[in-house]
Protein backbone atom coordinates (compact mmCIF):
# COMPACT_ATOMS: atom_id res chain seq x y z
CA UNK A 1 0.00 0.00 0.00
CA UNK A 2 1.25 3.48 -0.80
CA UNK A 3 0.97 5.58 2.33
CA UNK A 4 0.30 9.31 1.97
CA UNK A 5 2.77 11.75 3.38
CA UNK A 6 1.57 14.65 5.50
CA UNK A 7 2.62 16.87 8.35
CA UNK A 8 0.74 14.48 10.62
CA UNK A 9 3.68 12.09 10.09
CA UNK A 10 6.35 14.38 11.55
CA UNK A 11 8.48 12.38 13.99
CA UNK A 12 8.72 13.42 17.60
CA UNK A 13 11.85 15.37 18.49
CA UNK A 14 14.48 13.80 20.72
CA UNK A 15 17.22 15.86 22.35
CA UNK A 16 20.49 14.01 23.00
CA UNK A 17 21.32 13.64 26.69
CA UNK A 18 23.90 15.98 28.20
CA UNK A 19 23.15 15.21 31.87
CA UNK A 20 21.58 12.19 33.49
CA UNK A 21 17.76 12.61 33.45
CA UNK A 22 15.97 11.46 36.57
CA UNK A 23 12.63 11.24 38.31
CA UNK A 24 12.19 12.11 41.97
CA UNK A 25 9.12 10.89 43.85
CA UNK A 26 7.95 13.25 46.58
CA UNK A 27 4.51 11.75 47.17
CA UNK A 28 4.10 10.21 50.57
CA UNK A 29 4.48 6.41 50.61
CA UNK A 30 1.55 4.31 51.73
CA UNK A 31 0.72 0.62 52.01
CA UNK A 32 2.08 -1.25 48.97
CA UNK A 33 2.89 1.90 46.97
CA UNK A 34 6.43 0.58 46.64
CA UNK A 35 5.06 -2.32 44.58
CA UNK A 36 4.08 0.18 41.88
CA UNK A 37 6.91 2.70 42.28
CA UNK A 38 9.67 0.15 41.82
CA UNK A 39 13.15 1.24 40.66
CA UNK A 40 12.56 -0.55 37.36
CA UNK A 41 9.20 1.13 36.77
CA UNK A 42 10.63 4.55 37.61
CA UNK A 43 13.52 3.93 35.22
CA UNK A 44 10.97 3.24 32.48
CA UNK A 45 9.06 6.42 33.34
CA UNK A 46 12.32 8.33 33.17
CA UNK A 47 12.95 7.00 29.66
CA UNK A 48 9.47 8.02 28.56
CA UNK A 49 9.99 11.55 29.85
CA UNK A 50 13.49 11.77 28.43
CA UNK A 51 12.25 10.90 24.95
CA UNK A 52 8.80 12.47 24.82
CA UNK A 53 8.43 15.30 27.37
CA UNK A 54 9.68 17.99 25.00
CA UNK A 55 7.30 16.87 22.25
CA UNK A 56 4.45 17.01 24.76
CA UNK A 57 5.31 20.65 25.49
CA UNK A 58 5.35 21.42 21.77
CA UNK A 59 1.92 19.90 21.29
CA UNK A 60 0.54 21.88 24.24
CA UNK A 61 1.96 25.05 22.72
CA UNK A 62 0.16 24.17 19.49
CA UNK A 63 -3.07 23.92 21.46
CA UNK A 64 -2.58 27.36 22.91
CA UNK A 65 -1.98 28.85 19.46
CA UNK A 66 -5.04 27.11 18.07
CA UNK A 67 -7.27 28.41 20.86
CA UNK A 68 -5.95 31.92 20.26
CA UNK A 69 -6.70 31.66 16.52
CA UNK A 70 -10.24 30.37 17.07
CA UNK A 71 -10.90 33.03 19.68
CA UNK A 72 -9.82 35.66 17.18
CA UNK A 73 -12.09 34.50 14.38
CA UNK A 74 -10.24 31.70 12.58
CA UNK A 75 -12.63 28.75 12.57
CA UNK A 76 -11.30 25.19 12.48
CA UNK A 77 -11.64 23.42 9.15
CA UNK A 78 -10.70 20.19 7.43
CA UNK A 79 -6.98 20.45 6.74
CA UNK A 80 -5.63 20.90 3.25
CA UNK A 81 -2.15 19.69 4.16
CA UNK A 82 -3.51 16.26 5.13
CA UNK A 83 -6.08 15.96 2.35
CA UNK A 84 -4.11 13.10 0.76
CA UNK A 85 -4.85 10.96 3.83
CA UNK A 86 -8.58 11.55 3.55
CA UNK A 87 -8.86 10.88 -0.20
CA UNK A 88 -6.71 7.73 -0.22
CA UNK A 89 -9.24 4.90 0.05
CA UNK A 90 -6.62 2.15 0.33
CA UNK A 91 -5.63 2.28 3.98
CA UNK A 92 -7.37 0.67 6.95
CA UNK A 93 -6.62 0.42 10.65
CA UNK A 94 -5.48 -2.82 12.24
CA UNK A 95 -7.97 -5.64 12.76
CA UNK A 96 -9.56 -5.82 16.23
CA UNK A 97 -7.25 -7.04 18.97
CA UNK A 98 -8.19 -9.97 21.24
CA UNK A 99 -11.02 -8.95 23.56
CA UNK A 100 -11.98 -5.93 21.47
CA UNK A 101 -13.97 -7.62 18.73
CA UNK A 102 -17.31 -7.09 20.49
CA UNK A 103 -17.67 -3.88 22.51
CA UNK A 104 -21.43 -3.44 22.49
CA UNK A 105 -21.61 -2.35 26.13
CA UNK A 106 -18.77 -0.76 28.06
CA UNK A 107 -18.96 0.27 31.70
CA UNK A 108 -16.95 3.25 32.86
CA UNK A 109 -15.70 4.17 36.29
CA UNK A 110 -12.81 4.99 38.59
CA UNK A 111 -10.19 2.48 39.71
CA UNK A 112 -10.60 2.34 43.48
CA UNK A 113 -10.87 -1.28 44.73
CA UNK A 114 -14.64 -1.35 45.23
CA UNK A 115 -15.44 0.19 41.84
CA UNK A 116 -12.87 -2.04 40.15
CA UNK A 117 -14.51 -5.17 41.58
CA UNK A 118 -17.99 -3.92 40.67
CA UNK A 119 -16.87 -3.24 37.10
CA UNK A 120 -15.18 -6.62 36.75
CA UNK A 121 -18.37 -8.34 37.98
CA UNK A 122 -20.69 -6.16 35.89
CA UNK A 123 -21.16 -8.34 32.81
CA UNK A 124 -20.07 -5.58 30.42
CA UNK A 125 -17.91 -6.44 27.44
CA UNK A 126 -15.34 -3.74 28.29
CA UNK A 127 -14.42 -1.76 31.38
CA UNK A 128 -13.04 1.73 30.87
CA UNK A 129 -10.73 1.88 33.89
CA UNK A 130 -10.69 5.62 34.32
CA UNK A 131 -7.68 7.43 35.74
CA UNK A 132 -8.92 10.64 34.10
CA UNK A 133 -12.27 12.46 34.40
CA UNK A 134 -13.84 9.97 36.82
CA UNK A 135 -10.85 10.01 39.16
CA UNK A 136 -9.85 12.78 41.51
CA UNK A 137 -6.04 12.69 41.10
CA UNK A 138 -5.00 12.52 44.72
CA UNK A 139 -1.67 10.77 45.13
CA UNK A 140 -3.40 7.85 46.82
CA UNK A 141 -5.94 7.58 43.99
CA UNK A 142 -3.29 7.71 41.28
CA UNK A 143 -1.05 5.01 42.75
CA UNK A 144 -3.87 3.16 44.52
CA UNK A 145 -5.68 2.87 41.18
CA UNK A 146 -2.58 1.24 39.71
CA UNK A 147 -2.59 -1.23 42.61
CA UNK A 148 -6.27 -2.08 42.02
CA UNK A 149 -5.56 -2.76 38.35
CA UNK A 150 -2.42 -4.75 39.16
CA UNK A 151 -4.37 -7.00 41.53
CA UNK A 152 -7.47 -7.32 39.33
CA UNK A 153 -5.41 -8.38 36.33
CA UNK A 154 -3.85 -11.11 38.46
CA UNK A 155 -7.14 -12.24 40.00
CA UNK A 156 -6.12 -11.26 43.52
CA UNK A 157 -8.15 -8.14 44.24
CA UNK A 158 -10.30 -8.12 47.37
CA UNK A 159 -11.84 -5.28 49.36
CA UNK A 160 -13.59 -4.93 52.71
CA UNK A 161 -15.64 -1.79 53.24
CA UNK A 162 -15.55 0.22 56.50
CA UNK A 163 -18.92 -1.39 57.29
CA UNK A 164 -17.38 -4.84 56.95
CA UNK A 165 -18.87 -5.81 53.58
CA UNK A 166 -16.51 -7.97 51.52
CA UNK A 167 -16.04 -7.57 47.77
CA UNK A 168 -14.40 -10.10 45.41
CA UNK A 169 -14.30 -10.70 41.68
CA UNK A 170 -16.64 -13.61 41.10
CA UNK A 171 -17.63 -13.31 37.42
CA UNK A 172 -16.64 -16.17 35.14
CA UNK A 173 -16.12 -13.75 32.27
CA UNK A 174 -14.71 -10.37 33.18
CA UNK A 175 -14.64 -7.34 30.88
CA UNK A 176 -11.68 -6.45 28.72
CA UNK A 177 -9.85 -3.65 30.53
CA UNK A 178 -9.19 -0.44 28.60
CA UNK A 179 -7.36 2.01 30.84
CA UNK A 180 -7.72 5.79 30.40
CA UNK A 181 -4.66 7.82 31.45
CA UNK A 182 -4.84 11.53 32.13
CA UNK A 183 -4.74 13.96 29.20
CA UNK A 184 -1.64 15.73 27.91
CA UNK A 185 -2.47 18.93 29.79
CA UNK A 186 -2.32 17.34 33.25
CA UNK A 187 0.76 16.89 35.39
CA UNK A 188 1.74 14.69 38.32
CA UNK A 189 3.27 17.05 40.86
CA UNK A 190 4.22 14.26 43.25
CA UNK A 191 6.86 13.16 40.73
CA UNK A 192 9.42 15.60 39.35
CA UNK A 193 11.41 15.12 36.16
CA UNK A 194 14.87 16.60 35.64
CA UNK A 195 15.76 16.61 31.95
CA UNK A 196 19.06 16.33 30.12
CA UNK A 197 19.65 20.08 30.44
CA UNK A 198 19.03 20.05 34.18
CA UNK A 199 15.58 21.69 33.95
CA UNK A 200 13.03 20.47 36.48
CA UNK A 201 9.27 20.24 36.33
CA UNK A 202 6.29 18.13 37.27
CA UNK A 203 6.02 14.80 35.51
CA UNK A 204 3.39 14.28 32.81
CA UNK A 205 0.22 12.73 34.21
CA UNK A 206 -0.26 10.96 30.87
CA UNK A 207 3.15 9.34 30.88
CA UNK A 208 2.94 8.40 34.57
CA UNK A 209 -0.47 6.71 34.19
CA UNK A 210 0.36 5.01 30.91
CA UNK A 211 3.89 4.04 31.83
CA UNK A 212 3.13 2.44 35.19
CA UNK A 213 0.21 0.47 33.79
CA UNK A 214 2.05 -0.75 30.70
CA UNK A 215 5.25 -1.60 32.55
CA UNK A 216 3.58 -3.68 35.24
CA UNK A 217 0.74 -5.28 33.31
CA UNK A 218 1.41 -5.57 29.57
CA UNK A 219 2.78 -9.11 29.61
CA UNK A 220 0.27 -10.35 32.17
CA UNK A 221 -2.59 -8.92 30.09
CA UNK A 222 -1.28 -10.74 27.01
CA UNK A 223 -1.00 -13.94 29.02
CA UNK A 224 -4.62 -13.43 30.08
CA UNK A 225 -5.65 -13.37 26.41
CA UNK A 226 -6.06 -9.63 25.94
CA UNK A 227 -3.43 -6.87 25.85
CA UNK A 228 -2.45 -3.41 27.02
CA UNK A 229 -5.32 -1.27 25.75
CA UNK A 230 -5.90 2.43 26.36
CA UNK A 231 -8.51 5.13 25.98
CA UNK A 232 -6.76 8.33 24.92
CA UNK A 233 -8.43 11.52 26.13
CA UNK A 234 -8.54 15.19 25.16
CA UNK A 235 -6.58 14.92 21.89
CA UNK A 236 -6.81 17.99 19.68
CA UNK A 237 -4.79 17.03 16.59
CA UNK A 238 -3.25 14.20 14.61
CA UNK A 239 0.15 15.47 15.75
CA UNK A 240 -0.87 14.72 19.32
CA UNK A 241 -2.04 11.29 18.19
CA UNK A 242 1.28 10.72 16.44
CA UNK A 243 3.08 11.45 19.68
CA UNK A 244 1.06 8.68 21.34
CA UNK A 245 1.88 6.36 18.45
CA UNK A 246 5.58 7.05 18.94
CA UNK A 247 5.20 6.27 22.64
CA UNK A 248 3.38 3.01 21.90
CA UNK A 249 6.06 1.92 19.44
CA UNK A 250 8.89 2.74 21.84
CA UNK A 251 7.10 0.94 24.68
CA UNK A 252 6.60 -2.18 22.57
CA UNK A 253 10.29 -2.21 21.70
CA UNK A 254 11.37 -1.51 25.25
CA UNK A 255 9.10 -4.17 26.81
CA UNK A 256 9.65 -6.77 24.11
CA UNK A 257 6.12 -6.69 22.69
CA UNK A 258 5.10 -7.32 19.10
CA UNK A 259 4.39 -4.14 17.15
CA UNK A 260 0.66 -3.36 17.28
CA UNK A 261 0.10 -5.13 20.61
CA UNK A 262 -0.82 -1.85 22.30
CA UNK A 263 -4.20 -0.56 21.13
CA UNK A 264 -5.82 2.83 21.55
CA UNK A 265 -9.39 4.04 21.41
CA UNK A 266 -9.32 7.79 20.95
CA UNK A 267 -12.02 9.99 22.42
CA UNK A 268 -13.17 12.61 19.95
CA UNK A 269 -14.12 15.10 22.64
CA UNK A 270 -12.60 18.34 21.42
CA UNK A 271 -13.76 20.51 18.55
CA UNK A 272 -10.39 20.56 16.74
CA UNK A 273 -10.20 16.75 16.81
CA UNK A 274 -13.60 16.49 15.10
CA UNK A 275 -11.96 18.00 12.02
CA UNK A 276 -9.10 15.46 12.07
CA UNK A 277 -10.75 12.11 12.72
CA UNK A 278 -9.31 10.39 9.65
CA UNK A 279 -5.86 11.80 10.28
CA UNK A 280 -5.97 10.53 13.88
CA UNK A 281 -7.00 7.08 12.67
CA UNK A 282 -4.23 7.14 10.09
CA UNK A 283 -1.28 8.05 12.31
CA UNK A 284 -2.40 5.47 14.90
CA UNK A 285 -3.50 2.88 12.35
CA UNK A 286 -1.22 0.06 13.60
CA UNK A 287 -2.38 0.69 17.18
CA UNK A 288 -5.93 1.81 16.51
CA UNK A 289 -9.01 0.21 18.04
CA UNK A 290 -11.61 2.91 17.41
CA UNK A 291 -13.00 6.33 18.20
CA UNK A 292 -15.42 7.29 20.94
CA UNK A 293 -17.96 10.12 20.91
CA UNK A 294 -17.02 11.90 24.13
CA UNK A 295 -20.10 14.05 24.14
CA UNK A 296 -19.75 16.05 27.36
CA UNK A 297 -16.18 17.17 26.84
CA UNK A 298 -17.05 17.93 23.22
CA UNK A 299 -19.75 20.38 24.30
CA UNK A 300 -17.32 21.91 26.80
CA UNK A 301 -14.67 22.25 24.08
CA UNK A 302 -17.05 24.22 21.84
CA UNK A 303 -17.99 26.56 24.68
CA UNK A 304 -14.36 27.02 25.65
CA UNK A 305 -13.15 27.80 22.14
CA UNK A 306 -16.07 30.08 21.23
CA UNK A 307 -16.74 31.67 24.60
CA UNK A 308 -15.74 35.13 23.36
CA UNK A 309 -17.11 34.97 19.81
CA UNK A 310 -20.51 36.50 20.42
CA UNK A 311 -24.09 35.48 21.08
CA UNK A 312 -24.21 33.21 18.01
CA UNK A 313 -22.13 30.65 19.91
CA UNK A 314 -24.06 30.79 23.17
CA UNK A 315 -25.93 27.61 24.10
CA UNK A 316 -29.05 27.39 26.28
CA UNK A 317 -29.46 25.39 29.50
CA UNK A 318 -27.22 22.34 29.62
CA UNK A 319 -30.28 20.06 29.68
CA UNK A 320 -31.29 21.40 26.25
CA UNK A 321 -27.96 20.47 24.61
CA UNK A 322 -28.97 16.93 23.73
CA UNK A 323 -27.55 14.42 21.28
CA UNK A 324 -30.39 15.15 18.85
CA UNK A 325 -29.58 18.83 18.26
CA UNK A 326 -28.16 19.34 14.74
CA UNK A 327 -24.50 20.04 15.54
CA UNK A 328 -24.27 16.99 17.82
CA UNK A 329 -25.94 14.81 15.19
CA UNK A 330 -23.42 16.03 12.63
CA UNK A 331 -20.51 15.21 14.93
CA UNK A 332 -21.67 11.70 15.81
CA UNK A 333 -22.70 10.72 12.30
CA UNK A 334 -19.35 11.91 10.94
CA UNK A 335 -17.60 9.82 13.59
CA UNK A 336 -19.46 6.62 12.61
CA UNK A 337 -18.88 7.18 8.91
CA UNK A 338 -15.19 7.92 9.40
CA UNK A 339 -14.57 4.89 11.62
CA UNK A 340 -16.35 2.40 9.40
CA UNK A 341 -14.69 3.74 6.28
CA UNK A 342 -11.34 2.79 7.83
CA UNK A 343 -12.35 -0.43 9.61
CA UNK A 344 -12.39 1.04 13.12
CA UNK A 345 -15.02 0.68 15.83
CA UNK A 346 -17.27 3.63 16.64
CA UNK A 347 -18.16 3.72 20.34
CA UNK A 348 -21.05 5.82 21.58
CA UNK A 349 -21.05 8.14 24.56
CA UNK A 350 -22.34 8.32 28.08
CA UNK A 351 -25.95 8.99 28.90
CA UNK A 352 -25.69 10.64 32.31
CA UNK A 353 -28.96 9.25 33.70
CA UNK A 354 -28.53 6.63 36.43
CA UNK A 355 -31.01 4.43 38.31
CA UNK A 356 -31.84 4.66 41.99
CA UNK A 357 -32.47 1.29 43.61
CA UNK A 358 -34.51 2.99 46.34
CA UNK A 359 -36.76 4.93 43.94
CA UNK A 360 -38.53 2.90 41.23
CA UNK A 361 -39.80 5.99 39.42
CA UNK A 362 -36.30 7.47 39.10
CA UNK A 363 -35.09 4.11 37.82
CA UNK A 364 -37.93 3.89 35.30
CA UNK A 365 -37.18 7.34 33.92
CA UNK A 366 -33.45 6.62 33.76
CA UNK A 367 -34.01 3.38 31.87
CA UNK A 368 -36.39 5.14 29.48
CA UNK A 369 -33.85 7.88 28.73
CA UNK A 370 -30.95 5.44 28.37
CA UNK A 371 -33.00 3.10 26.17
CA UNK A 372 -33.80 5.92 23.76
CA UNK A 373 -30.19 7.10 23.71
CA UNK A 374 -28.77 3.64 23.01
CA UNK A 375 -31.42 2.87 20.40
CA UNK A 376 -30.36 6.00 18.53
CA UNK A 377 -26.69 5.03 18.71
CA UNK A 378 -27.24 1.44 17.60
CA UNK A 379 -29.45 2.42 14.67
CA UNK A 380 -26.99 5.16 13.65
CA UNK A 381 -24.27 2.55 13.27
CA UNK A 382 -22.29 2.68 16.50
CA UNK A 383 -20.63 -0.60 17.45
CA UNK A 384 -20.91 -0.12 21.20
CA UNK A 385 -21.73 2.36 23.92
CA UNK A 386 -20.99 3.46 27.49
CA UNK A 387 -22.97 3.14 30.68
CA UNK A 388 -22.05 4.40 34.15
CA UNK A 389 -24.02 1.92 36.27
CA UNK A 390 -24.20 -1.90 36.17
CA UNK A 391 -28.01 -1.85 36.27
CA UNK A 392 -28.05 -0.11 32.89
CA UNK A 393 -26.01 -2.79 31.11
CA UNK A 394 -29.07 -4.95 30.24
CA UNK A 395 -30.93 -1.87 28.98
CA UNK A 396 -28.10 -0.81 26.67
CA UNK A 397 -27.29 -4.35 25.58
CA UNK A 398 -30.88 -5.02 24.55
CA UNK A 399 -30.78 -2.10 22.12
CA UNK A 400 -27.48 -3.20 20.59
CA UNK A 401 -28.51 -6.86 20.51
CA UNK A 402 -31.59 -5.87 18.54
CA UNK A 403 -29.41 -4.30 15.85
CA UNK A 404 -26.29 -6.48 15.95
CA UNK A 405 -27.78 -9.89 16.69
CA UNK A 406 -24.91 -12.39 16.78
CA UNK A 407 -22.52 -10.08 14.93
CA UNK A 408 -19.74 -8.63 17.13
CA UNK A 409 -20.04 -5.18 15.51
CA UNK A 410 -21.39 -3.38 12.46
CA UNK A 411 -18.16 -1.98 11.07
CA UNK A 412 -19.24 -3.23 7.65
CA UNK A 413 -22.11 -0.74 7.66
CA UNK A 414 -20.86 2.17 5.61
CA UNK A 415 -22.61 5.51 6.12
CA UNK A 416 -22.31 6.74 2.54
CA UNK A 417 -25.50 8.70 3.11
CA UNK A 418 -23.70 11.01 5.53
CA UNK A 419 -22.09 14.23 4.32
CA UNK A 420 -21.00 16.61 7.07
CA UNK A 421 -19.64 20.09 6.42
CA UNK A 422 -17.53 22.34 8.62
CA UNK A 423 -20.47 24.73 8.84
CA UNK A 424 -22.69 21.98 10.27
CA UNK A 425 -20.14 21.15 12.96
CA UNK A 426 -19.93 24.82 13.94
CA UNK A 427 -23.64 25.73 13.85
CA UNK A 428 -24.53 25.48 17.54
CA UNK A 429 -27.86 27.30 17.26
CA UNK A 430 -30.51 25.40 19.23
CA UNK A 431 -33.28 27.98 19.59
CA UNK A 432 -33.99 27.50 23.28
CA UNK A 433 -33.77 29.96 26.17
CA UNK A 434 -31.45 30.21 29.12
CA UNK A 435 -33.56 29.93 32.27
CA UNK A 436 -32.97 30.89 35.87
CA UNK A 437 -33.37 27.20 36.72
CA UNK A 438 -30.57 26.43 34.27
CA UNK A 439 -28.28 28.97 35.93
CA UNK A 440 -29.07 27.61 39.37
CA UNK A 441 -28.56 24.01 38.24
CA UNK A 442 -25.14 24.85 36.82
CA UNK A 443 -24.09 26.52 40.06
CA UNK A 444 -25.42 23.75 42.28
CA UNK A 445 -24.04 20.88 40.18
CA UNK A 446 -20.69 22.59 39.70
CA UNK A 447 -20.14 23.26 43.39
CA UNK A 448 -21.36 19.84 44.51
CA UNK A 449 -19.16 18.05 42.00
CA UNK A 450 -16.08 20.08 42.92
CA UNK A 451 -16.76 19.39 46.61
CA UNK A 452 -16.83 15.67 45.87
CA UNK A 453 -13.67 15.92 43.75
CA UNK A 454 -11.81 17.72 46.53
CA UNK A 455 -12.64 14.81 48.84
CA UNK A 456 -11.10 12.40 46.34
CA UNK A 457 -14.30 11.25 44.59
CA UNK A 458 -14.15 11.86 40.85
CA UNK A 459 -17.49 10.35 39.76
CA UNK A 460 -20.48 11.62 41.75
CA UNK A 461 -24.20 10.87 41.56
CA UNK A 462 -25.96 14.25 41.70
CA UNK A 463 -29.70 14.66 41.11
CA UNK A 464 -29.88 11.18 39.55
CA UNK A 465 -27.18 12.00 37.03
CA UNK A 466 -23.61 10.73 36.98
CA UNK A 467 -21.37 13.78 37.01
CA UNK A 468 -17.66 13.82 36.30
CA UNK A 469 -15.12 16.50 35.50
CA UNK A 470 -16.47 16.98 31.97
CA UNK A 471 -20.02 17.77 33.05
CA UNK A 472 -18.74 20.12 35.76
CA UNK A 473 -16.72 21.91 33.07
CA UNK A 474 -19.90 22.53 31.08
CA UNK A 475 -21.61 23.95 34.14
CA UNK A 476 -18.92 26.47 35.00
CA UNK A 477 -18.05 27.40 31.39
CA UNK A 478 -21.66 28.15 30.54
CA UNK A 479 -21.89 30.50 33.52
CA UNK A 480 -18.68 32.26 32.43
CA UNK A 481 -19.86 32.64 28.84
CA UNK A 482 -23.36 33.80 29.76
CA UNK A 483 -21.90 36.53 31.96
CA UNK A 484 -19.30 37.70 29.44
CA UNK A 485 -21.74 37.63 26.52
CA UNK A 486 -24.31 39.73 28.43
CA UNK A 487 -27.01 37.08 28.29
CA UNK A 488 -30.43 37.23 29.93
CA UNK A 489 -32.72 34.53 31.20
CA UNK A 490 -36.06 33.81 29.57
CA UNK A 491 -37.78 36.15 32.02
CA UNK A 492 -35.39 39.00 31.19
CA UNK A 493 -33.01 38.80 34.16
CA UNK A 494 -29.48 39.90 33.19
CA UNK A 495 -26.93 37.17 33.96
CA UNK A 496 -24.29 39.20 35.79
CA UNK A 497 -21.39 38.31 38.02
CA UNK A 498 -23.13 39.89 41.01
CA UNK A 499 -26.38 37.99 40.43
CA UNK A 500 -24.63 34.64 40.04
CA UNK A 501 -22.49 35.41 43.11
CA UNK A 502 -25.70 35.83 45.10
CA UNK A 503 -27.01 32.53 43.72
CA UNK A 504 -23.73 30.86 44.64
CA UNK A 505 -23.91 32.11 48.23
CA UNK A 506 -27.57 31.13 48.51
CA UNK A 507 -26.83 27.69 47.07
CA UNK A 508 -24.03 26.99 49.54
CA UNK A 509 -26.19 28.12 52.46
CA UNK A 510 -28.78 25.57 51.41
CA UNK A 511 -26.44 22.56 51.48
CA UNK A 512 -26.69 20.09 54.31
CA UNK A 513 -23.22 20.34 55.82
CA UNK A 514 -21.27 17.45 57.30
CA UNK A 515 -17.99 16.94 59.09
CA UNK A 516 -15.11 17.13 56.63
CA UNK A 517 -17.11 18.63 53.77
CA UNK A 518 -15.32 20.88 51.28
CA UNK A 519 -18.17 23.17 50.27
CA UNK A 520 -16.34 26.37 51.23
CA UNK A 521 -13.31 25.41 49.14
CA UNK A 522 -15.56 24.27 46.30
CA UNK A 523 -17.49 27.55 46.28
CA UNK A 524 -14.27 29.53 46.26
CA UNK A 525 -12.91 27.51 43.34
CA UNK A 526 -16.19 27.71 41.42
CA UNK A 527 -16.16 31.49 41.80
CA UNK A 528 -12.61 31.60 40.45
CA UNK A 529 -13.26 29.44 37.37
CA UNK A 530 -16.81 30.62 36.56
CA UNK A 531 -16.97 34.24 37.72
CA UNK A 532 -13.42 35.48 37.20
CA UNK A 533 -12.15 37.75 34.45
CA UNK A 534 -9.91 35.05 33.01
CA UNK A 535 -11.02 31.59 31.88
CA UNK A 536 -8.85 28.68 33.07
CA UNK A 537 -8.67 26.10 30.28
CA UNK A 538 -9.59 23.33 32.74
CA UNK A 539 -10.97 23.79 36.25
CA UNK A 540 -9.05 20.74 37.44
CA UNK A 541 -5.69 22.42 36.79
CA UNK A 542 -5.95 25.13 39.48
CA UNK A 543 -7.95 22.79 41.72
CA UNK A 544 -5.21 20.16 41.61
CA UNK A 545 -2.37 22.57 42.35
CA UNK A 546 -4.27 24.34 45.12
CA UNK A 547 -5.87 21.45 46.96
CA UNK A 548 -4.61 17.99 45.97
CA UNK A 549 -0.83 18.33 45.99
CA UNK A 550 0.80 17.17 49.21
CA UNK A 551 2.75 19.90 50.95
Order of alpha helices (4+ residues) and beta strands (2+ residues): beta-alpha-alpha-alpha-beta-alpha-beta-alpha-beta-beta-beta-beta-beta-alpha-beta-alpha-beta-alpha-alpha-beta-alpha-alpha-beta-alpha-beta-alpha-alpha-alpha-beta-beta-alpha-alpha-alpha-alpha
